[in-house]
Structures are given as C-alpha cells and as structure tokens.
Amino acid sequence: MRVFSAIRRHYEYRILSRRVRPTLLVDRVWWVPVELDVAAMQEASGRLTGRHDFTTFRSVQCQAASPERSLDRLDVVAEDGEIRIRAVARSFLHNQVRSMVGSLKLVGEGKWSADNLSAALEAKDRVACAPLHRRMVCILCLWIMKNNRTEFLDKFLLEIECH
C-alpha cells in the first residue's frame, strides 16, 4: 500500500457570472446571475494570503486545534467565460475556502470592498463572514510533492456539492 503525504492542497471554485442560467454546467459551476468585478476580487484576494487567524472563515464545527493557517495563494482568474478562484495551502480549515469565495463574491458584486474583507478577517468572528450559499460547487484538486517534483494524483478531481 502506498502512503501519500500531501504537502500542498489546491482548491478551485468555478463561478459562472452571467444572466443566463447554465444548462450543461449546472452541477459544475456556481451560477451568479450578475456580472462580477474580477479586478476588485483579484485585489481583495491578496488581503487573505499569508499567515492569519482564519476564525472568521472557519465553520463552527471545525475541529482544528488552531485557526491559524498560511494561505500560499488565492488567485482569481477570468478564464473560458468563468471566474476561477484557486486557493493553495498546506492545509485548510473546515469551510475556509468556501467562506473566502463567498466573501470575494460580495466584493465582485460591489457589496464589499477589499477593506471590508480585511476587516472581516481581523474580526476573528464567524458573524463577520459572508453568508454561505447552498449551491456553491467546488472542485478539489490534490497535489503532492515527491522528490521535489509536483505530481498530480491520478487526475484526482473530486466534485462535491457544498451544503
């Protein structure tokens, strides 16, 4: 039996930001029926990278001993008619990425600024987080580091509906 020790985890959220409801991608993207400001989301995402106390963005059921995590990357990219948000870290808290994506959506809608996102992070209070959305669909990609090379594990794409 092979044992893998993941030193990095990659999450990707796909958002379809348009008025028309998706048909073929309905279970593969989070449909947001308004146009989102990708540039504002990109600018705000930088506020979350680095080592922080992510209490605001963790589930109340999270069993991690510490809310501190180092977020290596949080990229917001417009690609193929979608907005893709990619998060990279050694580990994440329960619901951390989904909560950050929901908050970035508020920035994209113009309901929050980058400063509001920073204030939510600094509040260290779940109440300061954007509300979670039942229809958020995520794709989890697991990468490992082996012999100083990044390898993709058997095209490990796990699609889950986040409730």
C-alpha atoms as a printed R data frame, in Angstrom:
    type eleno elety resid chain resno       x      y       z
1   ATOM     1    CA   MET     A     1   0.000  0.000   0.000
2   ATOM     2    CA   ARG     A     2   1.331  3.432  -0.957
3   ATOM     3    CA   VAL     A     3   1.010  6.226   1.560
4   ATOM     4    CA   PHE     A     4   0.857  9.821   0.356
5   ATOM     5    CA   SER     A     5   1.664 12.826   2.429
6   ATOM     6    CA   ALA     A     6   0.218 15.931   0.832
7   ATOM     7    CA   ILE     A     7   2.310 18.996   1.430
8   ATOM     8    CA   ARG     A     8   0.008 21.220  -0.602
9   ATOM     9    CA   ARG     A     9  -3.702 21.281  -1.268
10  ATOM    10    CA   HIS     A    10  -5.304 23.067  -4.177
11  ATOM    11    CA   TYR     A    11  -8.970 24.078  -4.271
12  ATOM    12    CA   GLU     A    12 -10.675 25.562  -7.286
13  ATOM    13    CA   TYR     A    13 -14.094 27.189  -7.357
14  ATOM    14    CA   ARG     A    14 -15.739 27.919 -10.676
15  ATOM    15    CA   ILE     A    15 -18.208 30.795 -10.883
16  ATOM    16    CA   LEU     A    16 -20.373 31.460 -13.917
17  ATOM    17    CA   SER     A    17 -21.173 35.161 -13.761
18  ATOM    18    CA   ARG     A    18 -23.899 35.901 -16.308
19  ATOM    19    CA   ARG     A    19 -27.648 36.479 -16.590
20  ATOM    20    CA   VAL     A    20 -28.389 33.207 -18.400
21  ATOM    21    CA   ARG     A    21 -28.659 30.103 -16.216
22  ATOM    22    CA   PRO     A    22 -26.190 27.329 -17.184
23  ATOM    23    CA   THR     A    23 -27.541 24.163 -18.738
24  ATOM    24    CA   LEU     A    24 -24.640 21.779 -19.277
25  ATOM    25    CA   LEU     A    25 -22.539 23.195 -16.436
26  ATOM    26    CA   VAL     A    26 -25.363 23.404 -13.901
27  ATOM    27    CA   ASP     A    27 -23.683 20.975 -11.472
28  ATOM    28    CA   ARG     A    28 -20.140 22.124 -12.188
29  ATOM    29    CA   VAL     A    29 -20.229 25.874 -11.537
30  ATOM    30    CA   TRP     A    30 -21.704 28.303  -9.046
31  ATOM    31    CA   TRP     A    31 -24.101 30.406 -11.100
32  ATOM    32    CA   VAL     A    32 -24.220 34.069 -10.102
33  ATOM    33    CA   PRO     A    33 -26.739 35.945 -12.300
34  ATOM    34    CA   VAL     A    34 -24.900 39.282 -12.134
35  ATOM    35    CA   GLU     A    35 -21.588 40.367 -13.605
36  ATOM    36    CA   LEU     A    36 -18.811 40.303 -11.019
37  ATOM    37    CA   ASP     A    37 -15.870 42.737 -10.926
38  ATOM    38    CA   VAL     A    38 -12.939 40.347 -11.363
39  ATOM    39    CA   ALA     A    39 -10.327 43.097 -10.865
40  ATOM    40    CA   ALA     A    40 -11.819 44.039  -7.472
41  ATOM    41    CA   MET     A    41 -11.907 40.365  -6.477
42  ATOM    42    CA   GLN     A    42  -8.253 39.951  -7.523
43  ATOM    43    CA   GLU     A    43  -7.187 42.976  -5.490
44  ATOM    44    CA   ALA     A    44  -9.134 41.824  -2.426
45  ATOM    45    CA   SER     A    45  -7.859 38.234  -2.590
46  ATOM    46    CA   GLY     A    46  -4.348 39.442  -1.806
47  ATOM    47    CA   ARG     A    47  -5.562 40.557   1.624
48  ATOM    48    CA   LEU     A    48  -6.089 36.924   2.619
49  ATOM    49    CA   THR     A    49  -2.735 35.466   1.563
50  ATOM    50    CA   GLY     A    50  -0.071 34.860   4.177
51  ATOM    51    CA   ARG     A    51  -0.366 33.573   7.750
52  ATOM    52    CA   HIS     A    52  -3.527 34.664   9.544
53  ATOM    53    CA   ASP     A    53  -6.059 33.668  12.137
54  ATOM    54    CA   PHE     A    54  -8.913 32.499   9.857
55  ATOM    55    CA   THR     A    55 -11.554 32.193  12.600
56  ATOM    56    CA   THR     A    56 -13.931 34.327  10.525
57  ATOM    57    CA   PHE     A    57 -13.733 31.853   7.650
58  ATOM    58    CA   ARG     A    58 -13.952 28.555   9.560
59  ATOM    59    CA   SER     A    59 -17.035 26.504  10.301
60  ATOM    60    CA   VAL     A    60 -18.336 26.485  13.847
61  ATOM    61    CA   GLN     A    61 -17.995 22.681  13.609
62  ATOM    62    CA   CYS     A    62 -14.287 22.918  12.691
63  ATOM    63    CA   GLN     A    63 -12.245 20.635  14.916
64  ATOM    64    CA   ALA     A    64  -8.798 22.049  14.108
65  ATOM    65    CA   ALA     A    65  -6.774 22.886  17.203
66  ATOM    66    CA   SER     A    66  -5.762 26.291  15.847
67  ATOM    67    CA   PRO     A    67  -7.462 28.741  13.456
68  ATOM    68    CA   GLU     A    68  -4.088 29.921  12.186
69  ATOM    69    CA   ARG     A    69  -3.202 28.874   8.667
70  ATOM    70    CA   SER     A    70  -0.824 30.025   5.948
71  ATOM    71    CA   LEU     A    71  -2.561 30.683   2.648
72  ATOM    72    CA   ASP     A    72   0.102 30.472  -0.049
73  ATOM    73    CA   ARG     A    73  -2.027 31.636  -2.979
74  ATOM    74    CA   LEU     A    74  -5.522 32.861  -3.657
75  ATOM    75    CA   ASP     A    75  -5.861 33.585  -7.365
76  ATOM    76    CA   VAL     A    76  -8.920 34.997  -9.106
77  ATOM    77    CA   VAL     A    77  -8.788 34.408 -12.859
78  ATOM    78    CA   ALA     A    78 -11.270 35.066 -15.663
79  ATOM    79    CA   GLU     A    79 -10.959 32.012 -17.891
80  ATOM    80    CA   ASP     A    80 -13.179 30.489 -20.588
81  ATOM    81    CA   GLY     A    81 -16.160 32.662 -19.669
82  ATOM    82    CA   GLU     A    82 -15.885 31.722 -15.988
83  ATOM    83    CA   ILE     A    83 -14.257 33.134 -12.892
84  ATOM    84    CA   ARG     A    84 -11.962 30.581 -11.274
85  ATOM    85    CA   ILE     A    85 -10.779 31.065  -7.728
86  ATOM    86    CA   ARG     A    86  -7.810 28.889  -6.815
87  ATOM    87    CA   ALA     A    87  -6.556 28.512  -3.272
88  ATOM    88    CA   VAL     A    88  -3.274 26.829  -2.347
89  ATOM    89    CA   ALA     A    89  -2.081 25.973   1.160
90  ATOM    90    CA   ARG     A    90  -0.628 23.137   3.185
91  ATOM    91    CA   SER     A    91  -3.945 22.766   4.997
92  ATOM    92    CA   PHE     A    92  -7.317 24.466   5.284
93  ATOM    93    CA   LEU     A    93  -9.939 24.814   7.981
94  ATOM    94    CA   HIS     A    94 -13.414 23.329   7.558
95  ATOM    95    CA   ASN     A    95 -15.357 25.596   5.134
96  ATOM    96    CA   GLN     A    96 -12.437 28.060   4.912
97  ATOM    97    CA   VAL     A    97 -12.199 28.178   1.133
98  ATOM    98    CA   ARG     A    98 -15.955 28.233   0.584
99  ATOM    99    CA   SER     A    99 -16.263 31.106   3.071
100 ATOM   100    CA   MET     A   100 -13.472 33.078   1.407
101 ATOM   101    CA   VAL     A   101 -15.045 32.558  -2.038
102 ATOM   102    CA   GLY     A   102 -18.428 33.743  -0.750
103 ATOM   103    CA   SER     A   103 -16.768 36.852   0.652
104 ATOM   104    CA   LEU     A   104 -14.916 37.512  -2.621
105 ATOM   105    CA   LYS     A   105 -18.270 37.247  -4.419
106 ATOM   106    CA   LEU     A   106 -19.551 40.122  -2.270
107 ATOM   107    CA   VAL     A   107 -16.507 42.135  -3.364
108 ATOM   108    CA   GLY     A   108 -17.232 41.277  -7.003
109 ATOM   109    CA   GLU     A   109 -20.825 42.439  -6.590
110 ATOM   110    CA   GLY     A   110 -19.653 45.738  -5.111
111 ATOM   111    CA   LYS     A   111 -21.344 44.995  -1.770
112 ATOM   112    CA   TRP     A   112 -17.962 44.757  -0.024
113 ATOM   113    CA   SER     A   113 -14.633 46.472  -0.647
114 ATOM   114    CA   ALA     A   114 -11.185 44.983  -0.125
115 ATOM   115    CA   ASP     A   115 -11.137 46.886   3.176
116 ATOM   116    CA   ASN     A   116 -14.377 45.156   4.240
117 ATOM   117    CA   LEU     A   117 -12.726 41.807   3.535
118 ATOM   118    CA   SER     A   118  -9.698 42.795   5.631
119 ATOM   119    CA   ALA     A   119 -11.997 43.927   8.443
120 ATOM   120    CA   ALA     A   120 -13.822 40.585   8.344
121 ATOM   121    CA   LEU     A   121 -10.503 38.733   8.614
122 ATOM   122    CA   GLU     A   122  -9.356 40.913  11.509
123 ATOM   123    CA   ALA     A   123 -12.677 40.497  13.338
124 ATOM   124    CA   LYS     A   124 -11.864 36.817  14.011
125 ATOM   125    CA   ASP     A   125 -15.616 36.248  14.301
126 ATOM   126    CA   ARG     A   126 -17.730 33.947  12.128
127 ATOM   127    CA   VAL     A   127 -20.551 36.524  12.174
128 ATOM   128    CA   ALA     A   128 -18.320 38.870  10.107
129 ATOM   129    CA   CYS     A   129 -18.121 36.345   7.250
130 ATOM   130    CA   ALA     A   130 -20.237 36.438   4.119
131 ATOM   131    CA   PRO     A   131 -23.195 34.054   4.247
132 ATOM   132    CA   LEU     A   132 -22.590 30.608   2.776
133 ATOM   133    CA   HIS     A   133 -24.544 29.647  -0.315
134 ATOM   134    CA   ARG     A   134 -26.033 26.166  -0.693
135 ATOM   135    CA   ARG     A   135 -25.406 25.965  -4.432
136 ATOM   136    CA   MET     A   136 -21.674 26.517  -4.319
137 ATOM   137    CA   VAL     A   137 -19.991 23.704  -6.216
138 ATOM   138    CA   CYS     A   138 -16.296 23.112  -5.742
139 ATOM   139    CA   ILE     A   139 -13.629 21.027  -7.379
140 ATOM   140    CA   LEU     A   140 -10.941 19.770  -5.061
141 ATOM   141    CA   CYS     A   141  -7.579 19.012  -6.618
142 ATOM   142    CA   LEU     A   142  -4.994 17.243  -4.504
143 ATOM   143    CA   TRP     A   143  -1.340 17.599  -5.396
144 ATOM   144    CA   ILE     A   144   1.613 16.067  -3.596
145 ATOM   145    CA   MET     A   145   5.307 16.840  -3.525
146 ATOM   146    CA   LYS     A   146   7.532 13.835  -4.126
147 ATOM   147    CA   ASN     A   147  11.277 14.074  -4.674
148 ATOM   148    CA   ASN     A   148  10.947 17.854  -5.082
149 ATOM   149    CA   ARG     A   149   8.541 17.409  -8.010
150 ATOM   150    CA   THR     A   150   4.873 18.213  -8.014
151 ATOM   151    CA   GLU     A   151   2.761 15.275  -9.130
152 ATOM   152    CA   PHE     A   152  -0.941 15.081  -9.739
153 ATOM   153    CA   LEU     A   153  -2.533 12.044  -8.097
154 ATOM   154    CA   ASP     A   154  -4.402 10.010 -10.686
155 ATOM   155    CA   LYS     A   155  -6.195 13.081 -12.028
156 ATOM   156    CA   PHE     A   156  -7.789 13.372  -8.611
157 ATOM   157    CA   LEU     A   157 -10.711 15.711  -9.204
158 ATOM   158    CA   LEU     A   158 -13.438 15.320  -6.661
159 ATOM   159    CA   GLU     A   159 -16.593 17.233  -7.401
160 ATOM   160    CA   ILE     A   160 -18.776 17.792  -4.396
161 ATOM   161    CA   GLU     A   161 -21.862 19.835  -3.855
162 ATOM   162    CA   CYS     A   162 -21.239 22.034  -0.860
163 ATOM   163    CA   HIS     A   163 -24.187 22.352   1.510
